[in-house]
Amino acid sequence: MPRKKLAYYLGLKYPFRVRVDPQDGFFVDFPDLPGCMTDADDIADLPARIEEARALWIESEYEVGADIPIPTLMDVDVYSGKFNVRLARSLHEALSEASEAAGVSLNQYVATLLARGDAQARLERRIDDLVDALRSEGIALSGHARVADTRETYRAGGDGVEKPKRRRKPA
């Protein structure tokens, strides 16, 4: 494949990851651009630092004649939006009935459940990371400090509070 002009590569949008460190600020890396990374102390500085790191990496690699990778987000074969899942017939039936009751397709219903579960899992991981960071700073936490503990409490009480057993009044 012939090499495209530098402006083409500079115009591509590359995915990046931001990691937060309570002591060191923000660290950014680009999975598609090996060795391309930057950091910032202040979140307001991130957009400019991210753009600068990406552009400098692409320009440097282009100047030495290296291949510039295409962003994985542009590779339509990677994520088609389709995958097959095998599940128990009883679960298939329950999901079908729930989607019908909600007035949406089974596909839409399952996609909504998956998105909700993924969002919850991400939030739980983030909470655990924050709790760990607070503990490493010596900050004492009261109550339930881990998401897993909180989930058990929710199952027990429904609202995060352990419910005392009711005593019967004497007859």
DODOZA-909770 format. One record per residue (C-alpha): residue number from 0; residue in one letter; x, y, z. Coordinates in steps of 0.1 Angstrom, whole numbers, plus 5000, padded with zeros to 4 digits. Layout:
<recs>
<rec><pos>NUM</pos><code>a</code><X>X</X><Y>Y</Y><Z>Z</Z></rec>
...
</recs>
This chain:
<recs>
<rec><pos>0</pos><code>m</code><X>5000</X><Y>5000</Y><Z>5000</Z></rec>
<rec><pos>1</pos><code>p</code><X>5015</X><Y>5034</Y><Z>4990</Z></rec>
<rec><pos>2</pos><code>r</code><X>5023</X><Y>5058</Y><Z>5019</Z></rec>
<rec><pos>3</pos><code>k</code><X>4998</X><Y>5086</Y><Z>5024</Z></rec>
<rec><pos>4</pos><code>k</code><X>5007</X><Y>5122</Y><Z>5031</Z></rec>
<rec><pos>5</pos><code>l</code><X>5015</X><Y>5132</Y><Z>5067</Z></rec>
<rec><pos>6</pos><code>a</code><X>4983</X><Y>5153</Y><Z>5070</Z></rec>
<rec><pos>7</pos><code>y</code><X>4963</X><Y>5121</Y><Z>5065</Z></rec>
<rec><pos>8</pos><code>y</code><X>4978</X><Y>5104</Y><Z>5095</Z></rec>
<rec><pos>9</pos><code>l</code><X>4976</X><Y>5136</Y><Z>5116</Z></rec>
<rec><pos>10</pos><code>g</code><X>4939</X><Y>5137</Y><Z>5109</Z></rec>
<rec><pos>11</pos><code>l</code><X>4932</X><Y>5103</Y><Z>5122</Z></rec>
<rec><pos>12</pos><code>k</code><X>4916</X><Y>5099</Y><Z>5156</Z></rec>
<rec><pos>13</pos><code>y</code><X>4936</X><Y>5074</Y><Z>5178</Z></rec>
<rec><pos>14</pos><code>p</code><X>4921</X><Y>5059</Y><Z>5210</Z></rec>
<rec><pos>15</pos><code>f</code><X>4940</X><Y>5067</Y><Z>5242</Z></rec>
<rec><pos>16</pos><code>r</code><X>4938</X><Y>5056</Y><Z>5278</Z></rec>
<rec><pos>17</pos><code>v</code><X>4940</X><Y>5080</Y><Z>5308</Z></rec>
<rec><pos>18</pos><code>r</code><X>4951</X><Y>5067</Y><Z>5342</Z></rec>
<rec><pos>19</pos><code>v</code><X>4947</X><Y>5088</Y><Z>5373</Z></rec>
<rec><pos>20</pos><code>d</code><X>4973</X><Y>5087</Y><Z>5400</Z></rec>
<rec><pos>21</pos><code>p</code><X>4964</X><Y>5107</Y><Z>5431</Z></rec>
<rec><pos>22</pos><code>q</code><X>5000</X><Y>5117</Y><Z>5436</Z></rec>
<rec><pos>23</pos><code>d</code><X>5013</X><Y>5120</Y><Z>5401</Z></rec>
<rec><pos>24</pos><code>g</code><X>4983</X><Y>5134</Y><Z>5382</Z></rec>
<rec><pos>25</pos><code>f</code><X>4973</X><Y>5119</Y><Z>5349</Z></rec>
<rec><pos>26</pos><code>f</code><X>4991</X><Y>5094</Y><Z>5326</Z></rec>
<rec><pos>27</pos><code>v</code><X>4980</X><Y>5089</Y><Z>5290</Z></rec>
<rec><pos>28</pos><code>d</code><X>4991</X><Y>5063</Y><Z>5265</Z></rec>
<rec><pos>29</pos><code>f</code><X>4980</X><Y>5053</Y><Z>5230</Z></rec>
<rec><pos>30</pos><code>p</code><X>4975</X><Y>5016</Y><Z>5225</Z></rec>
<rec><pos>31</pos><code>d</code><X>4979</X><Y>5019</Y><Z>5187</Z></rec>
<rec><pos>32</pos><code>l</code><X>5010</X><Y>5041</Y><Z>5188</Z></rec>
<rec><pos>33</pos><code>p</code><X>5038</X><Y>5021</Y><Z>5206</Z></rec>
<rec><pos>34</pos><code>g</code><X>5057</X><Y>5043</Y><Z>5230</Z></rec>
<rec><pos>35</pos><code>c</code><X>5034</X><Y>5073</Y><Z>5226</Z></rec>
<rec><pos>36</pos><code>m</code><X>5026</X><Y>5087</Y><Z>5260</Z></rec>
<rec><pos>37</pos><code>t</code><X>5023</X><Y>5118</Y><Z>5280</Z></rec>
<rec><pos>38</pos><code>d</code><X>5013</X><Y>5131</Y><Z>5314</Z></rec>
<rec><pos>39</pos><code>a</code><X>4998</X><Y>5161</Y><Z>5331</Z></rec>
<rec><pos>40</pos><code>d</code><X>4994</X><Y>5174</Y><Z>5366</Z></rec>
<rec><pos>41</pos><code>d</code><X>4961</X><Y>5192</Y><Z>5359</Z></rec>
<rec><pos>42</pos><code>i</code><X>4931</X><Y>5178</Y><Z>5340</Z></rec>
<rec><pos>43</pos><code>a</code><X>4927</X><Y>5211</Y><Z>5322</Z></rec>
<rec><pos>44</pos><code>d</code><X>4961</X><Y>5204</Y><Z>5305</Z></rec>
<rec><pos>45</pos><code>l</code><X>4952</X><Y>5170</Y><Z>5292</Z></rec>
<rec><pos>46</pos><code>p</code><X>4936</X><Y>5179</Y><Z>5258</Z></rec>
<rec><pos>47</pos><code>a</code><X>4966</X><Y>5199</Y><Z>5247</Z></rec>
<rec><pos>48</pos><code>r</code><X>4991</X><Y>5173</Y><Z>5260</Z></rec>
<rec><pos>49</pos><code>i</code><X>4973</X><Y>5145</Y><Z>5244</Z></rec>
<rec><pos>50</pos><code>e</code><X>4972</X><Y>5162</Y><Z>5210</Z></rec>
<rec><pos>51</pos><code>e</code><X>5008</X><Y>5172</Y><Z>5212</Z></rec>
<rec><pos>52</pos><code>a</code><X>5020</X><Y>5137</Y><Z>5221</Z></rec>
<rec><pos>53</pos><code>r</code><X>5000</X><Y>5121</Y><Z>5193</Z></rec>
<rec><pos>54</pos><code>a</code><X>5011</X><Y>5147</Y><Z>5166</Z></rec>
<rec><pos>55</pos><code>l</code><X>5048</X><Y>5145</Y><Z>5177</Z></rec>
<rec><pos>56</pos><code>w</code><X>5048</X><Y>5107</Y><Z>5176</Z></rec>
<rec><pos>57</pos><code>i</code><X>5032</X><Y>5106</Y><Z>5141</Z></rec>
<rec><pos>58</pos><code>e</code><X>5055</X><Y>5133</Y><Z>5128</Z></rec>
<rec><pos>59</pos><code>s</code><X>5087</X><Y>5116</Y><Z>5142</Z></rec>
<rec><pos>60</pos><code>e</code><X>5078</X><Y>5082</Y><Z>5128</Z></rec>
<rec><pos>61</pos><code>y</code><X>5068</X><Y>5096</Y><Z>5095</Z></rec>
<rec><pos>62</pos><code>e</code><X>5101</X><Y>5115</Y><Z>5092</Z></rec>
<rec><pos>63</pos><code>v</code><X>5122</X><Y>5083</Y><Z>5097</Z></rec>
<rec><pos>64</pos><code>g</code><X>5100</X><Y>5064</Y><Z>5072</Z></rec>
<rec><pos>65</pos><code>a</code><X>5083</X><Y>5041</Y><Z>5097</Z></rec>
<rec><pos>66</pos><code>d</code><X>5049</X><Y>5027</Y><Z>5091</Z></rec>
<rec><pos>67</pos><code>i</code><X>5021</X><Y>5046</Y><Z>5108</Z></rec>
<rec><pos>68</pos><code>p</code><X>4994</X><Y>5022</Y><Z>5121</Z></rec>
<rec><pos>69</pos><code>i</code><X>4958</X><Y>5028</Y><Z>5114</Z></rec>
<rec><pos>70</pos><code>p</code><X>4937</X><Y>5033</Y><Z>5145</Z></rec>
<rec><pos>71</pos><code>t</code><X>4920</X><Y>5001</Y><Z>5157</Z></rec>
<rec><pos>72</pos><code>l</code><X>4887</X><Y>5020</Y><Z>5159</Z></rec>
<rec><pos>73</pos><code>m</code><X>4888</X><Y>5023</Y><Z>5121</Z></rec>
<rec><pos>74</pos><code>d</code><X>4892</X><Y>4986</Y><Z>5116</Z></rec>
<rec><pos>75</pos><code>v</code><X>4856</X><Y>4976</Y><Z>5110</Z></rec>
<rec><pos>76</pos><code>d</code><X>4864</X><Y>4939</Y><Z>5111</Z></rec>
<rec><pos>77</pos><code>v</code><X>4874</X><Y>4941</Y><Z>5147</Z></rec>
<rec><pos>78</pos><code>y</code><X>4841</X><Y>4950</Y><Z>5162</Z></rec>
<rec><pos>79</pos><code>s</code><X>4812</X><Y>4942</Y><Z>5139</Z></rec>
<rec><pos>80</pos><code>g</code><X>4785</X><Y>4948</Y><Z>5165</Z></rec>
<rec><pos>81</pos><code>k</code><X>4775</X><Y>4911</Y><Z>5163</Z></rec>
<rec><pos>82</pos><code>f</code><X>4784</X><Y>4880</Y><Z>5184</Z></rec>
<rec><pos>83</pos><code>n</code><X>4766</X><Y>4848</Y><Z>5192</Z></rec>
<rec><pos>84</pos><code>v</code><X>4758</X><Y>4837</Y><Z>5227</Z></rec>
<rec><pos>85</pos><code>r</code><X>4745</X><Y>4803</Y><Z>5238</Z></rec>
<rec><pos>86</pos><code>l</code><X>4723</X><Y>4803</Y><Z>5268</Z></rec>
<rec><pos>87</pos><code>a</code><X>4698</X><Y>4781</Y><Z>5286</Z></rec>
<rec><pos>88</pos><code>r</code><X>4664</X><Y>4778</Y><Z>5270</Z></rec>
<rec><pos>89</pos><code>s</code><X>4648</X><Y>4790</Y><Z>5302</Z></rec>
<rec><pos>90</pos><code>l</code><X>4669</X><Y>4822</Y><Z>5302</Z></rec>
<rec><pos>91</pos><code>h</code><X>4661</X><Y>4827</Y><Z>5265</Z></rec>
<rec><pos>92</pos><code>e</code><X>4624</X><Y>4824</Y><Z>5273</Z></rec>
<rec><pos>93</pos><code>a</code><X>4626</X><Y>4848</Y><Z>5303</Z></rec>
<rec><pos>94</pos><code>l</code><X>4645</X><Y>4874</Y><Z>5283</Z></rec>
<rec><pos>95</pos><code>s</code><X>4620</X><Y>4871</Y><Z>5254</Z></rec>
<rec><pos>96</pos><code>e</code><X>4590</X><Y>4875</Y><Z>5277</Z></rec>
<rec><pos>97</pos><code>a</code><X>4607</X><Y>4905</Y><Z>5295</Z></rec>
<rec><pos>98</pos><code>s</code><X>4615</X><Y>4922</Y><Z>5261</Z></rec>
<rec><pos>99</pos><code>e</code><X>4579</X><Y>4917</Y><Z>5250</Z></rec>
<rec><pos>100</pos><code>a</code><X>4566</X><Y>4932</Y><Z>5282</Z></rec>
<rec><pos>101</pos><code>a</code><X>4590</X><Y>4962</Y><Z>5277</Z></rec>
<rec><pos>102</pos><code>g</code><X>4578</X><Y>4966</Y><Z>5242</Z></rec>
<rec><pos>103</pos><code>v</code><X>4612</X><Y>4963</Y><Z>5226</Z></rec>
<rec><pos>104</pos><code>s</code><X>4630</X><Y>4937</Y><Z>5205</Z></rec>
<rec><pos>105</pos><code>l</code><X>4649</X><Y>4909</Y><Z>5222</Z></rec>
<rec><pos>106</pos><code>n</code><X>4681</X><Y>4922</Y><Z>5206</Z></rec>
<rec><pos>107</pos><code>q</code><X>4675</X><Y>4957</Y><Z>5220</Z></rec>
<rec><pos>108</pos><code>y</code><X>4665</X><Y>4944</Y><Z>5254</Z></rec>
<rec><pos>109</pos><code>v</code><X>4697</X><Y>4922</Y><Z>5258</Z></rec>
<rec><pos>110</pos><code>a</code><X>4719</X><Y>4951</Y><Z>5245</Z></rec>
<rec><pos>111</pos><code>t</code><X>4704</X><Y>4974</Y><Z>5272</Z></rec>
<rec><pos>112</pos><code>l</code><X>4710</X><Y>4948</Y><Z>5299</Z></rec>
<rec><pos>113</pos><code>l</code><X>4746</X><Y>4943</Y><Z>5287</Z></rec>
<rec><pos>114</pos><code>a</code><X>4753</X><Y>4980</Y><Z>5286</Z></rec>
<rec><pos>115</pos><code>r</code><X>4739</X><Y>4985</Y><Z>5321</Z></rec>
<rec><pos>116</pos><code>g</code><X>4759</X><Y>4956</Y><Z>5335</Z></rec>
<rec><pos>117</pos><code>d</code><X>4791</X><Y>4969</Y><Z>5318</Z></rec>
<rec><pos>118</pos><code>a</code><X>4785</X><Y>5004</Y><Z>5332</Z></rec>
<rec><pos>119</pos><code>q</code><X>4780</X><Y>4990</Y><Z>5367</Z></rec>
<rec><pos>120</pos><code>a</code><X>4811</X><Y>4968</Y><Z>5365</Z></rec>
<rec><pos>121</pos><code>r</code><X>4832</X><Y>4998</Y><Z>5354</Z></rec>
<rec><pos>122</pos><code>l</code><X>4818</X><Y>5019</Y><Z>5382</Z></rec>
<rec><pos>123</pos><code>e</code><X>4825</X><Y>4992</Y><Z>5407</Z></rec>
<rec><pos>124</pos><code>r</code><X>4861</X><Y>4989</Y><Z>5396</Z></rec>
<rec><pos>125</pos><code>r</code><X>4865</X><Y>5027</Y><Z>5398</Z></rec>
<rec><pos>126</pos><code>i</code><X>4851</X><Y>5028</Y><Z>5433</Z></rec>
<rec><pos>127</pos><code>d</code><X>4874</X><Y>5000</Y><Z>5444</Z></rec>
<rec><pos>128</pos><code>d</code><X>4904</X><Y>5019</Y><Z>5428</Z></rec>
<rec><pos>129</pos><code>l</code><X>4894</X><Y>5051</Y><Z>5447</Z></rec>
<rec><pos>130</pos><code>v</code><X>4890</X><Y>5032</Y><Z>5480</Z></rec>
<rec><pos>131</pos><code>d</code><X>4924</X><Y>5017</Y><Z>5475</Z></rec>
<rec><pos>132</pos><code>a</code><X>4939</X><Y>5051</Y><Z>5468</Z></rec>
<rec><pos>133</pos><code>l</code><X>4923</X><Y>5066</Y><Z>5499</Z></rec>
<rec><pos>134</pos><code>r</code><X>4935</X><Y>5037</Y><Z>5520</Z></rec>
<rec><pos>135</pos><code>s</code><X>4971</X><Y>5041</Y><Z>5507</Z></rec>
<rec><pos>136</pos><code>e</code><X>4969</X><Y>5078</Y><Z>5518</Z></rec>
<rec><pos>137</pos><code>g</code><X>4960</X><Y>5066</Y><Z>5553</Z></rec>
<rec><pos>138</pos><code>i</code><X>4924</X><Y>5078</Y><Z>5551</Z></rec>
<rec><pos>139</pos><code>a</code><X>4901</X><Y>5057</Y><Z>5573</Z></rec>
<rec><pos>140</pos><code>l</code><X>4868</X><Y>5047</Y><Z>5557</Z></rec>
<rec><pos>141</pos><code>s</code><X>4837</X><Y>5039</Y><Z>5577</Z></rec>
<rec><pos>142</pos><code>g</code><X>4810</X><Y>5016</Y><Z>5566</Z></rec>
<rec><pos>143</pos><code>h</code><X>4814</X><Y>4993</Y><Z>5536</Z></rec>
<rec><pos>144</pos><code>a</code><X>4846</X><Y>5000</Y><Z>5519</Z></rec>
<rec><pos>145</pos><code>r</code><X>4845</X><Y>4975</Y><Z>5490</Z></rec>
<rec><pos>146</pos><code>v</code><X>4819</X><Y>4973</Y><Z>5463</Z></rec>
<rec><pos>147</pos><code>a</code><X>4817</X><Y>4935</Y><Z>5469</Z></rec>
<rec><pos>148</pos><code>d</code><X>4808</X><Y>4942</Y><Z>5505</Z></rec>
<rec><pos>149</pos><code>t</code><X>4782</X><Y>4968</Y><Z>5495</Z></rec>
<rec><pos>150</pos><code>r</code><X>4766</X><Y>4943</Y><Z>5470</Z></rec>
<rec><pos>151</pos><code>e</code><X>4762</X><Y>4918</Y><Z>5498</Z></rec>
<rec><pos>152</pos><code>t</code><X>4746</X><Y>4945</Y><Z>5520</Z></rec>
<rec><pos>153</pos><code>y</code><X>4722</X><Y>4955</Y><Z>5492</Z></rec>
<rec><pos>154</pos><code>r</code><X>4711</X><Y>4919</Y><Z>5488</Z></rec>
<rec><pos>155</pos><code>a</code><X>4706</X><Y>4916</Y><Z>5525</Z></rec>
<rec><pos>156</pos><code>g</code><X>4687</X><Y>4949</Y><Z>5531</Z></rec>
<rec><pos>157</pos><code>g</code><X>4679</X><Y>4963</Y><Z>5497</Z></rec>
<rec><pos>158</pos><code>d</code><X>4691</X><Y>4998</Y><Z>5505</Z></rec>
<rec><pos>159</pos><code>g</code><X>4726</X><Y>4993</Y><Z>5518</Z></rec>
<rec><pos>160</pos><code>v</code><X>4714</X><Y>4992</Y><Z>5554</Z></rec>
<rec><pos>161</pos><code>e</code><X>4713</X><Y>4960</Y><Z>5574</Z></rec>
<rec><pos>162</pos><code>k</code><X>4677</X><Y>4956</Y><Z>5586</Z></rec>
<rec><pos>163</pos><code>p</code><X>4673</X><Y>4943</Y><Z>5622</Z></rec>
<rec><pos>164</pos><code>k</code><X>4649</X><Y>4914</Y><Z>5625</Z></rec>
<rec><pos>165</pos><code>r</code><X>4615</X><Y>4924</Y><Z>5637</Z></rec>
<rec><pos>166</pos><code>r</code><X>4604</X><Y>4912</Y><Z>5671</Z></rec>
<rec><pos>167</pos><code>r</code><X>4569</X><Y>4900</Y><Z>5676</Z></rec>
<rec><pos>168</pos><code>k</code><X>4548</X><Y>4919</Y><Z>5701</Z></rec>
<rec><pos>169</pos><code>p</code><X>4537</X><Y>4898</Y><Z>5730</Z></rec>
<rec><pos>170</pos><code>a</code><X>4501</X><Y>4886</Y><Z>5727</Z></rec>
</recs>
